[in-house]
Structure formats: structure tokens, C-alpha cells
Amino acid sequence: MKPSKLYVVPVQLSDDSVLDPLLTYLAHAFRLETEILWKEIDLAKAYDAKRHQYYSSTILAQIVSNPPADAFRMLGVTGVDIYIPVLTYLFGEAQFKGLGALISTYRLRSEFYEQPPDAQLFHERLLKEAVHELGHTYGLVHCNYPGCVMNSSTYIEDVDEKMVSFCRACAKIIGEGGIE
Amino acid sequence: MDKENIGILVVDDEFSVRDSLYKWFMSDGFRTDTAESADAAMVKLREQTWDIILLDIKMPGMDGIEFNRHIRGIDKDIIVIIMTAYSSVDTAVQALKDGAFDYVSKPVDPDDLTHIIRNALEKRRLARENIQLKQQIEDLSMPDDIVGTSPQMRRVLEMVATVAKTDATVMIRGESGTGKELVARAIHSNSNRRYAPIISVNCGAFTETLLESELFGHEKGAFTGASARRRGKIERADKGTIFFDEIGNITSKMQMDLLRVIETKQFTRLGGEKPIEVDFRIISATNRDLEEGVAAGEFREDLYFRLNVFTIDIAPLRERTEDIPLLADYFVQKYAQSMTRGVKGISADAMKMLEAYDWPGNARELRNVIERAIVLCSGDEITARDLSFPFRYRMKQPGGDTLEEVEKSHVTRILERADWNISHAATVLGIDRTTLYSKIKKYGLSKQS
């Protein structure tokens, strides 16, 4: 069976309703069939008690283990706060030119920044981060073209500034199936 | 500079740190690699060029502080960013004192890391821009322009225009001071390589060992006193032009080494192992007859033919007298302006003297004479009194070759210089007044002539 499907794996997500619009958009953006995959992920293995955070690489490794035969890409979406040891936090992590990516909704909600809830803004941020991390799995690196979803974003303001779509050059690479 | 051309090396004994930073910089588009210890990093440093090193302080074996000092010794242009735990900030400060660019405390805020890398790249860009600007200033303060309308100089300029468009090696021949380097620079600045540097090497100014190190550079510790890695002139001329002045002076070993570089377009730094590829054009210059050197077995024939695809001969100044007034005026304008003196020109008698001199030191000597004259000149015109010559004043041999012709010309010149004061001229000539009168009669000389 030829791998052709993008699987979205929810990991301790408090609100599953965010998944439907996400799947619809990703299917459109990457021209892939999308499906939710419920999978057992042992978050305790990723938890760091000192930091009160979860090591994203440990979660991602579990997401991509034993993938379905038709899995072309695997995207984990988690509600917990993720990190890699050298950085204080992450919005997401991807396997460069690889199978999987992981995004966290923890720092995408306005409430985290002591702002009133904004569902629309949250959905936009979620889509941007999902598209961005999946872009890395196609071999895309951070792009400086103003507004391109592949712009590097270390603060939430950076996420808000960029668009949800690729610039023409990045879109061309995605259309061609990524960088070999 | 494209990010893929910027190399970042992460040195940390913790796998998770190496792995996460590797991924972070990879997805940012940088050329990235990691090393788990100072020893492993040292190997990577020898294999490739790195722009930024992120260095952990606490590592088994050689720690980050010590390794930072080693890096500075190997290549002081590498930007080192120290990574430290909160508890070791004091040591990080020590690393800063030893030349590290900045430090970050682990774990790092992603935005801080982005900013530090951005600042490091900005520093790198400015350092490179600084080097380029220095080179440009050197080019701008290029000694002089090529001046001359004589048929010989027109031919030289035509050849410069023709050969500049090609990548052929050029040999420029001419006496000392004729402007061989100016011609080499003119070829370079009209060629496709003009945006890369032209690097000059005076082959006569170094001993064999020094020239070797000057040309090929060396690794740290290659010999006593080689306290840091140094890029040689050949490496610095990559994509540009290398100008070998006085090429006839190099030893037979250097001739062989140079031939190898020309043929393979590769070399290794002294004490190094890795061959470095280079792409340059060679222009060489000589004031010796190299063909004679080849015939005598002093200069390798194969190297001679490699260097001498295209030859440009520059005639000595005494053979193109019509260029003297032009050159003299050019130097007056140039130095009067740079020395902020009000000198505007050269008097007729001074110009006559300049034209009559045989200029053994060629245009360079003329330049020095004018420069000195501008310092001495009190009016707005250089006069004969302001002129002084480094060599004894020698006139070009005018007229012909017979003893009588030479005598007539010499007596005429001395009489003119003495303003036809017979007693004075006779004293200068070392003859009595009666003998001088008889010579004036014999040669039909008069004050008007």
C-alpha cells in the first residue's frame, strides 16, 4: 500500500473539537487524505518533574512508532506544555524530512498570555503551527519571505504576524513533494 | 550570506542538547554538526570551516573554557557562544574575557537563542565587510593611474583591455619603476574577477621559508612561532587574482611548489593535511630576462610557459620621452592636491630638465622627484631649482654616438646651465676659458642655439 494519508494523533487534548477544522485545512493545504488516529501515548515517559513540562522528542518518538502502512505523515496535537532540554519551551517539533511532527496547543491560547479567550485566534494559531511543522517534514527550512507560514516564530506575536499559507517558493516545494 | 553557507557546530557532552540544537538549526537552514567533546570538535574544526560554535562549559576532558582558548588560537574569526547552567555564570564570564562572543544559560528561551545567533551573524557580516572595505580602500589608494600617450603605452593599454577579458596568465616585463603592478591591477579591475581581491606578493622580499608560509599559510604549530592558523596569500586570492612581483627571484623549490598549485589548483597549508581548492588568475612580473634564466637552467621551463601565456612589455621612460610631461603634470596635480599645496604646474626650464634626464628609476623616480619638488616649491610653479635627483643627473645621450657629438651636446648643456657665463662653465667642465672658446667656435655654438 502506497503511503498517502496524513494521520493526526491527539495526545491529551482537552478539546477535540479543534481537530475537525484542522483536518479539513491540512487536507486542502497538503492535498492529502487526513484521518484521526487514536493512539496510546505514555506521557509519563516524557514528563520532567522539575520543569513541569513534557519532552517533545519522547512524545514524537511514540507518535511515529509502528505507523499505519498508509501513513505518509503523522502529526501529534497535544494540550501539554512541551520542551526540548536546551530550550525553555516549544510550539512544536518536527522530524526534518521525516515522518512526524508534534504541536502543542498549550501556549497558543490567549488565556496563557492573560488575554480574554479568542477561539478564532486560537484556531488560526493552531493551523499555522500545524502547517509550519509539517512543512519541515517536507524539508522546508525557515523562510524569510514576509508572512510565509515557514517564518521562524519564537514568540506568539511571531505566530500571529505570519499567514497560514506558504509563500510561492515554499508552496512549489510542497507541490513537488518536498526537498529530496 | 545564505544560511546554508553558515556553519554552526554544537559542542556538548549531553546528547539531548546536541540533538535538539542540531534539529533547531537544521530547520533554520544552517549547515549544522555536533561534537560530544573538545577532542571530537577539534577533528571537525580541522575538516571544515565553522562560523559559529555553541560550546558547553562543563564537559569531561577538556572543558569549554580551555577549548575556547584553543579555538581562539586556531581561528580567531570563529564566533564562540558559551552555553552554561545558571550555577556556572562566573565561568561563562571568564570565557567572555577570553574572547567568547556571548553566553546563554540553559535552558535557553527560544527567542534569546534566535537573537544571539542573529547578533553573531551580524558581527560576522560586519567583520567580513570590514575586510572588504579595507581591500577597497587599498584599491582606491592605488598608487597611480597609467598615464601616457606614447605609441608604446597605447599598445600596453590595448593589451590590458584585450587580456583582461580572458583568464590567461600574464607576464609583465619591464625595468624597475615602470609600473608593472599598475598594469596588473588594471588587468584585474577590468576582468570578471574584479569583485574578488588582487593579492600582491613581492617574491624578492622573502626568504624561501617565509615566502612558503606567506603563500600557503600555515596551521597552528606548523613551526616555532606559528601560534595560530594563518591563511596564506594563495588562499586569500581565491576567485581573484594573485600578482607575483619579481617572479624571477624564487628558488627552484618554490618554482616546483608553485607549478604544482597552478596545475592542480590545490594546495595544503604548512603543517596541514587537507588539500584546499583555489581558483585564481596569475599575473607575474619580472625585471629580469627570464628566457635567459630558462636557458641557464635557473628557471623551470614548464613554469615559465605556464606563467607566460600572454606577455606585456613596458618600455622604460627614457624611450618614451613624450610621456614625461604628461606624467609630470599628473603627479603635480595628484600631490599638490594631497599635500594641499598651491602648486599648479612646472616651469619651462624645469620641464626641459625633466625631459632631458634619462630616468633610470623610470616613472617611480619621476614621481618621487615631483613629490620632493612640491615640498620645496615656494611659488605656484615648480622651477629647475626645486628639482633634485636621487641619482646623479644624467642626460639622455642625444644626437649621436661619436665623441664629437657627445662633446658638443655636453658643452652646450653646461653653457646653458651656467647661463653662458664662460668662466663658470669652464670651471664646471674642468677646462680653461680659452679651450672653451675654441670649442664654442668649433661647434658653432651661440647663446640662441
Boltz contact constraints between the chains, C-beta under 6 A:
constraints:
  - contact:
      token1: [A, 84]
      token2: [B, 20]
      max_distance: 6.0
  - contact:
      token1: [A, 85]
      token2: [B, 16]
      max_distance: 6.0
  - contact:
      token1: [A, 85]
      token2: [B, 17]
      max_distance: 6.0
  - contact:
      token1: [A, 85]
      token2: [B, 20]
      max_distance: 6.0
  - contact:
      token1: [A, 86]
      token2: [B, 17]
      max_distance: 6.0
  - contact:
      token1: [A, 86]
      token2: [B, 20]
      max_distance: 6.0
  - contact:
      token1: [A, 86]
      token2: [B, 21]
      max_distance: 6.0
  - contact:
      token1: [A, 86]
      token2: [B, 106]
      max_distance: 6.0
  - contact:
      token1: [A, 86]
      token2: [B, 107]
      max_distance: 6.0
  - contact:
      token1: [A, 86]
      token2: [B, 108]
      max_distance: 6.0
  - contact:
      token1: [A, 87]
      token2: [B, 107]
      max_distance: 6.0
  - contact:
      token1: [A, 87]
      token2: [B, 108]
      max_distance: 6.0
  - contact:
      token1: [A, 87]
      token2: [B, 110]
      max_distance: 6.0
  - contact:
      token1: [A, 88]
      token2: [B, 107]
      max_distance: 6.0
  - contact:
      token1: [A, 88]
      token2: [B, 109]
      max_distance: 6.0
  - contact:
      token1: [A, 96]
      token2: [B, 26]
      max_distance: 6.0
  - contact:
      token1: [A, 96]
      token2: [B, 27]
      max_distance: 6.0
  - contact:
      token1: [A, 136]
      token2: [B, 27]
      max_distance: 6.0
  - contact:
      token1: [A, 141]
      token2: [B, 27]
      max_distance: 6.0
  - contact:
      token1: [A, 141]
      token2: [B, 29]
      max_distance: 6.0
  - contact:
      token1: [A, 142]
      token2: [B, 28]
      max_distance: 6.0
  - contact:
      token1: [A, 142]
      token2: [B, 29]
      max_distance: 6.0
  - contact:
      token1: [A, 154]
      token2: [B, 110]
      max_distance: 6.0
  - contact:
      token1: [A, 154]
      token2: [B, 111]
      max_distance: 6.0
  - contact:
      token1: [A, 154]
      token2: [B, 114]
      max_distance: 6.0
  - contact:
      token1: [A, 155]
      token2: [B, 111]
      max_distance: 6.0
